[in-house]
């Protein structure tokens, strides 16, 4: 599953909004967050 699909499946209109919220919530970029496999 790519980031666009994850964003849409979680109610975000587009990937950029998902990226911004993930960064605010975790303090990490999506790339860093998912590379470390810190799935909620």
C-alpha positions as CSV (number, residue, x, y, z in Angstrom):
1,X,0.0,0.0,0.0
2,X,1.4,3.4,-0.9
3,X,1.1,6.7,1.1
4,X,-1.7,8.0,-1.1
5,X,-3.8,4.9,-0.4
6,X,-3.0,5.1,3.3
7,X,-4.0,8.8,3.3
8,X,-7.3,8.1,1.5
9,X,-8.1,5.1,3.7
10,X,-7.7,7.3,6.7
11,X,-10.0,10.1,5.6
12,X,-7.5,12.5,4.1
13,X,-8.3,14.4,0.9
14,X,-4.7,14.0,-0.4
15,X,-1.3,12.8,0.6
16,X,0.1,16.2,1.4
17,X,-2.4,16.7,4.2
18,X,-1.7,13.2,5.5
19,X,2.1,14.0,5.5
20,X,1.6,17.2,7.4
21,X,-0.6,15.6,10.1
22,X,1.7,12.6,10.5
23,X,4.7,15.0,10.9
24,X,2.8,17.0,13.6
25,X,1.7,13.8,15.4
26,X,4.9,11.8,15.3
27,X,7.6,14.5,14.7
28,X,8.8,12.4,11.8
29,X,8.4,12.5,8.1
30,X,6.3,9.7,6.6
31,X,9.5,8.3,5.0
32,X,11.3,8.1,8.3
33,X,8.2,6.9,10.2
34,X,7.5,4.0,7.9
35,X,11.2,3.1,7.3
36,X,11.3,2.4,11.1
37,X,8.1,0.4,10.8
38,X,6.5,2.3,13.7
39,X,3.0,1.4,12.6
40,X,0.3,2.4,15.1
